[in-house]
C-alpha cells in the first residue's frame, strides 16, 4: 500500500512539473498583438522594420527603410522574413557573405518584438534555424552550365540562352553579383557612343597600348586586342538588350588611361549592372540555383568536361550536367589571403580586402584538378584609396578622379594622383603612418558624383575617417596634418593649375584648384582589390591545359582567368574584360 501511495505521489509530481513547464513555455512564446517598429544597425546604416504580431505570433515583417546594397539585401530580407514568420522565431542563422546585413535585419525585428513584450528568453528560445534557399535537390541536365552568378556569369548565361540552348547558373552565395555588385560598374570602351557625344578622340590602338603598358607589357596582346575591338559594341548590347542605364554625358578618367573612356552606370556602382542582368536572367527563364557550391568538375572517359558536382544547403551532392559545356565565372581569389600569399608573399597583414567573401579561388582549384594551366598568379593588385577600418573600396574617394590631391601627414604631395593603382598603393604604404590623406574643396565636390555616396560619407564621418571643415587649418587639425605645409602645398598646386601643368608630378587629366571652402580631407589606405592571375584561356574563352591544349567542354571568363591585364589592371578594365569574354564564353559554349 505504501508503495502504491509513493508511486502515485511521484506521478502527481511529474505531472505537476510537466504542467508547470508547459505554462512556462507558453508564457515565453506569448506576444502582444499589434504592429511594432524596430531598428538594427546594418552594413551602411540603420535598418527599420515593422513587425505585425497576431494571436501572439509573428504574422508579417516589412522593411520600412534601409541603405543596404540592393540585390544582396532583397534576397536576404526575403529569406529571413519567411523563416521568421514560418517558425515564429528570430533565432535564425545569419547569411554567409552578408553577416552584418542579416544581423542588422534580425536585430531590427528583435527590437520590434521587444516592444511587443518579448523577453531575452523568448528571443533565444529553441534551436537555431538554418536558412532554406530554393535550390536543386536532384540531378539536372542542361546544354550549358554556368558556375558563378556575377557579372561574367550572368552575361555568359544570357548570351548562351540567346543562341537557343538550355542554360542554368549555380551560385554558392545566397545572392547574385559577385565582385561586380560591389564595384563601381564603370567600363572602358574606345570610340564609344559617349565619347562621340562628348567629342573625346580615342582609338582601339591607343586603348590597347594603355592597357598593355599599364600592365608592364605582361598581358596577352591577343586577349587585350579582342577586348579592345569588341567592348564598344558589347557595351551597346548591354545598354540596348539588357537595358542597363548609363550617364550619357559623363566619362570617368581612370589612372593610366591617356583619355577619359570609362562609361558610367547610373547610381555610380555595379548595382545597376547586376539588377538589370538578374532581371534579364529571369525574363529569359534561366534557372538560377543560389547557395549551391560547385566542388568538382565532371569529366567523361575522353577527359571532356560534361558537368559539375555541387553541394546544396542540406549537404547533398547534386550533379549538373552541361552536354555542350561548362563556363567557369567564379571570380578571383582576393578574399583568400592564404592563396594570395601562396603566389605573392609581399602581401602581408597590413592589407584588408575590397572583395566580397566569395572570391576564394574555387574555379581555379576545380579547373587545376582536371589539368588546367594558370598564368600571372603572382600579380595581385591593391586599390589605393580604401576604408582603413574595413578595407572596403571607397567611392567617396573617387573625388581623386575629379581633382582631389593626395598628401601625407606632413602636408606634402607624394605621388601623382592619376598614376597606376599599384604605384599609388606603394607610395601610400611608404608614408610614415602608412596612410594617405585625400583633400578636395567644395568646387571639386560639386563636380563629382558625391551625391550618390552620401551614405558612405556619413559612415566615414561617424568613424572619424573624413572631415568637412570651413578652413584648411581646421581640416588639417582633425588629422594632425601640418597645416602650414599643407597651405603651401595647395598654393603651389593651384599655381600649377593656372599654368595648366603639374610641374611636380605631371598629373594627367583635368587639373582643378582648391580654393573654395568648405574643405574635405579623407584618410585612405590600400587593400587587396583584384587578382590579375587565373586560368589560362585563348581568344575563344576556352580553358587551356598545362600541355597547351583546350580542355574540351571547359570555358572561363572574368576574374577567374588570367592574362588580360598583365602585372597591373587599369581601372575600368575589369568590367570591360568580363563583358567581352563573358559573351564569348557563353556563345562558344552554346555552339
N, C-alpha and C positions, 0 to 999 in steps of 0.2 A: 504493500500500500504506500509505504514511504517512497519507494522508487517511482511509482506512478505519479505521485504528487510532485516529486523532484523533476521528472521529465516534463510534466505539464507546465511547471514553473519556467523551465528553460525554454520551452516552446513559446510561452507567452512573452518572455523577454526578447527572444529572437524576432517575434512578430512586431513587438513594440519598436525595436531598433530599426526594423525594415520600414515601418511606417514613418518613423522619425527621419530616416534617410531620404525617403520619398518626399516628405514635406520639405526638407532642406533643399532637395534638388529642384522642386517646382518653384521655391522661393528664389533661387538663383536665376532661374530661367525667365521669371516674370518681368515684363517691362510695361511702362505706362503707354497707353495708346496715344498717337498723335504724330505730328511732323516736327522733327527736331534738326537743328543746324549744328554743324561741327566743322572744325578746321584742323588741318595737319600740314606740316612743312614738307613740301615736295622738293624736287631737284632744283627748280628755278624760283619758286615762290610758294605761297600757301595754296593748298587745295581746299576748296569749300564744298561741302556736301549737305544735302538734305535727306534725312532718313525717315521713312514712313513706318511707324510701328502699328500693327493691327492685331488684336487678340493677343497682345503680349509678345508678338514675334516680329522680326524684320520682314516687312512687306515689300518695300521698294527702296532703292538708293539712287539719288540723282546728283550728278556733279554740277554744281552751280557755277563755279569758276575755277580756272587753273591756268598755269602758264607752262605746263609740261610740253614736251615735244609731241606734236600731233603724229599720228600713225602709231608710234610706240604707246602713247598713253591711251589711245582709243581701244586697243586690244586688251591692255592691262586692266583698265577700268571696267570694261565689259565682262571680262572673265572673273575678276574678283567680285564684282557685284552679283553675278549669277551664283557663284559658290556661297557667298554670304547669305543670300536670300534662301537658297535651297537648304542649307544646313543650319540656318538661324544662328550663325556664329561668325565672329571676326577672327577666329583662330585659324587663319589660312596662311599657307606658305607664301613667301614673297616670290617675285618673279626674277629669276636669274638674268643678269644683264640690265635690270631696271629696278634694283633693290630700293633705291631712295624714293622713286616714284610710287612703287607699290606700298612701301611702308607709310608714305605720306597719305595715300588714299585710305589705308587701313586705320591710321590714327585719326583721320578726319571722321570716319564712320564711328570709331570708338568714342570720340569726343561728343558726337551727336547722341550716342546711346547713353552716355553718362547723364545727359540732360533728361533722358527717359527713365533714369533710376538704375542704370547698370552699375554694378559693383566690379571691383577688380576680379572677384571670384567668377562673376558671370563672364567677363571678357576673356578669361583664360580657361574657361571650362572645356572639358572634352579634349580629345586627341587632335593634334594639329592636322588640318585637312590639306591634302595635296591638290594642286590645281589640275584641272582636267581640260585639255585643249582638244579641239576636233582634229584628230589625226588618223592615219591609216591603222587598221587592225588586221589586215590580211594582205597577201601578196598582190602586187599591182603590176600591170604591164602597159607600157606606152611606147610610142615611137621614139620619143626623146625624153630623157630625164635631166633636169637642171638641178644642180646641188648648190643652194645658196640663193636667197631672195633679196639680195642687194640690188644696186643699180644694174650691174652687168648681168645678173641672173634674170631679172625680170625683162630686160631688153632682149636677151637671148631667147627666152621663152616666147615673148611676143613675136619676134621675128620668125621663130620656128613654126609657131602656130599659124602665122600668115602664109606659110608655104603649104598649108593643108594637112599637117600631120597632128597627131595627138601628143600633147606635151603635159608634163607635170613638173612642179617645183617642190623641192623639200628644203626645209629651213630649220636649223637647230634651235633658233631663238623663238620665243612666243610672238615675235613681231617681225615685220619685214624692214628692210632698209640698209642694214649693214653700215659700213662707214660712209656710204653716200648720204644716209639720213643725217649724220652729224657733220657733214661737210658744208662748205659754202655753196656748193652746187654749180659754181661757175665753170665754164669750159672754154678753152681757146679754140678759135677757128679762123684761119686766114681767108680773106675775101668774103667774109660773111655778110648777110643782109644788114646787120647792124653797122659794120664798118662802112659799107656802101652808103647807108643813110647818114652817117656822121662824117663822111669824107676822109676816112683813115686809109692811107695807102699801105698795102701789105701784099705778101705773096707766099705761095706754098714753099718756095725755096728758102725764103727768109725764116719762115716758121721752122722748117727742118733744121736750118743752121742754128737757130736759137736753141732748139731742143737738144741737138747733138752737143753743142758747145756747153750748154748748161749742165750736161751730164759728163763733162770732160771727155767727150767722144768715146765713151764706153758703151753707148747704146747701139742697138742693132739698127743700122741705117735702113734696111729693108722695112722693118716694122714701123720705124718713125715715118718713113715716106708714105706707107699705107695709111697711117693715122692722119697725116697732114693732107693727103689727097682726098680723103673721104669725110672728114669731120664736118665741113660746111654743109654738105648735102645731108649728112646724117643728123646734123643739128636741125635742119629744116624738117626732117622726118619726125624728130622729137617734138617740134613745135606744131606741125600740121596733123600728124597721125595720132600721136599720143596726147596732144593738146597741152603740152607744158607751156606755161606763160613766162615770157621774158620781158625785161625792161628794154624797150626798143631804142632808146636814145642814150644809153649808158654802156660803157665798156670799162672793165677793170683792167688796170695795167699792173700785172704781177711782176715781181722782180725777175730779172734775167731775160725778159722779153724786150725786143727792140721797139715795139709799138704796142699800144693797148689793143688786145684782141679777145679778152675773156667776156663771153656773153653771160649776162647776169639774170638769174631767175627772180621772179617777184618774191618778195619776202627775204631775199638775200641768203637763202640756205637751201640745202638739199631736200628739205621737206617738200617743196613744190614738185621736184622731180619724182620723189618716191610716192607721193599721194597720187599723182597722175598715172604713174606706171602701175601702181596697185589697182587703180580704178580700171585701167585697160586690161589688166590680167583678168579681173572679174568679168568685165564686159565680154571678153573672148572665151569665158568659161574654162579657163585654165586651172586645173586643180592645184591648190596651194596647201601643202601639209606643213604646218608650223610645229615647233617643239619636236622635231623629228631629226635626230642626229645621224648623219651618214658616218659609218665606221670603216667600211671596206668596199672597194670596187669589185664587181663580179666579172670574171673573165671566162671565156669558153675554152674548148680544147685547143683552139688556134691562137690563144692569147689575145683575142679580141675582147674589148670591154663591152659588156652587154647589159650592165646594170650596176646597182649599188645596194648594199645591205645597210639598213638604217635601224635605229632604235627609237621606239615610240616612248611616251612618258611612263607607260606602265612597265617599261623594261623589256618589251617584246621585240624581237628582231623581225623586221619586215623587209622582204626583197622587192625593190623597184626595178623592173626590167625596162631598158630602153633599147629596142631592137635596132634602131638606127644609130644611136649614140648617146653618150653621157657628156654633159657640159659641166665642168667644174668652175664655179664662180664664188668660191668660199672666202675670198678676201685674203689679206696678208697675214702677218704674224706679229704685228706691232703691239698686241696686248699680251704676248707670250715672252716675258723677259728672259726666261731660260733659253728659248730658241734664238732670240735676238743675240744674246751673249755667246751662244754657241758659234755664231758666224762672225760676230763683231764684239770683241772684248773691250773696245773703247767705251761702249755704252755702259754706264755704271748706275748706281742707285741715286745719282743726282737727277736722273730723268724720270718723270712720270710719263703717262701716255695719253695722247688725244684719242686713241682708238676706242671703239665700242668693244665690250668684253668678249665678243665672239670671234675677234680677229686673232686666232690662236694657231694658224697654220695647218688646219685639218686637211685641206685639199692637197697641200704639198706632201704631207705624210702618206696619204692614201695613194697618190699617184706614184710616189717613190716605191711603194710596195709592189707595184706592177712594172717597175723598171724605168720610170720617168727620170729624165735628166733635169737638173736645176741650173740656174745661172744667176750671177750677180748677188748672191745671198749675203755678202758682207756689206752691201750698200744699204744702209739704214738711215733714213732722213729724219732729222728733228725739225720741228716747227719753232721758230724763234720767239714768237710772242704769245705765250700761253699763260694760263692762270697758275701762279706759283703754288697755290694750295691744292688744286685738284688735277692740274695737268691739262685741263680742257682747253681746246683751241679757243682763243678769244676773238670774237667778231668785232667787239668794240675796238680792238687794236688794229682793225682794218683801216683806221684813220692814217696808218702808215702809208697806204697807197694814195691818200688824198693830200699828203703834205706834212704829216706829223714827223717830228725828228726824234732820234734816239740819243739819250745822254746817259752818262753814268753818275755815280754818287758825287763825283767831283764837279758835275755840271758841264761836262765836256762831251761833244760828239765823239764817237769812236769807230764808226763803220758807216758805209753807205747804206741808207735805209732801204734802197731798192735792189740791193745785192741778192745773191742766191741765199736760200734758206740756211744751208749748211754754213756758209761764211758768216752770216749774222749770228747764228746759234753759237758758233765757236767764239765769236767776238764777245758776246754777252757773258759766256761762262768764263772768259779770261778776265773779266772785271773782278775787283776785289771782293764784292759781295755776291758775285755770280748772278746779278740781276741787271736788267736794262730798264730805263725809265722813258716811256714814250710820252712825248709832250705835243699838245696842239692847242689852238686857240678857238674862239667862237666861230670865226670865219671858216676854218677848216672843218669844224664840227658841222656847220650848216651845209657844207659842200659834200659831206659824206652821207652814207645811208644810216646814220646813227639811230634814227627813229625806229628802225627795225630791231634794234638791240637794246631798248631801254630797260627790259627786264634784267639782262645781263649786267648793264651798267649799275642798276640799283643793287644787285648782289655784290658786285665788286666794291661799291661804296660801303655796303654793310660790313664787309670783311677788311676794310682798310686797304684795298688794292688799287683804288683810283681816288683822286681828289679833284674837286671843282672849286676854284678859288678866284677871287676878284683880281688878285695881283700875282705876278710871277714870284715875288718874295713869299707870299702866303702859301702858294702851291709847293714851292721848294721846301719850305719849313716842314710840311707834313711828312715828307720822306727824308728829312735831314740832308737835303742836297745843298751843296754850296751855292747860295743864291747869287752872290756877286759874279761868280764864274759863269753861272747859268745865264745871267743877264748879258754878259759879254758874248757868250756863245750865240745867243739869239740875235744880238745886234750884228754880229759878224755874218751870221747866216742870212739875215734879212738883207744885208748888203749884197750877198751873192744872188739873192732873188731879184733884186733890182737890176743887176748886171745880166741875169739870165744864165749864170754859170756857177756851179758849186766848185770853187777852187780847192776845197779841202778834200772832198770825196767823189767829185764828179757825179753827183746824184743824177740818175736818169728820171724821166717822166717830168711832170709839171712841178715847178718849184712854187711853194706858197709861203708867204711871210707870216710870222706870228706876231701880230700887233694888236689884236682886239680881244679884250677880256670878256667874259671870264676865261681863265686858263685851266687846262686839264693836264694832269700827269698820271700815268698808269704804270704800275710795276709789272714787269713781264719776265718770263724765263723760258728756256726751250723745253720741249717734251718730244718723246718719240712720236712720229707722225705717220710715216709711210715706209714700207719696205719695198725697195726697188727690185729685190730679187724674188725669184719664184720659179715656176715651171717653165722650161724652155718650150716655146711654141714657134711655128712657122707662120707665114703670112696668111694661111688658111685657118689659123687658130687651132691647129692640130698639135697635140702634145707629143714632144719628141723624146725618144728613149735615150738611154746612155750610150746606145750603139748608133745613134744618129738617124733612127728610122721613126716614122709615125707609129704610135701605139694605136692601132685601129680601133675606131669607135670612141676615142677619147679626145675631147676638146676642152679648151680653157680660155677664160677672158677675165680682165680686171686685175686686181692687185695680187691674185694668186699666181700670176705669171710674172716672168722677169724678162729683161732685155730691151724694153721700150725706152726706159728713162736713163739708163746708164748709172753713173755714180750718184747723180742728184736729179730729183724730179722738179721741174719748174712748176710753180703754182698754176692751177687751172688745167694741167695736163692729165691729171688722174681721171677726171670725168670724160675728157676727150678720148682717152685710151679705152675706158670701159664702154663708151657708146659705140665706137667703131668696131672693136673686137668682140663686143657682145653681139652685135648684129651679124658679124661674120661667123662667129661660132654657132649661133642659132640657125643661120641659113645653111651652113655646111652640114651640121648635124641632121637637119631635116632631110637633106638630099641623100 
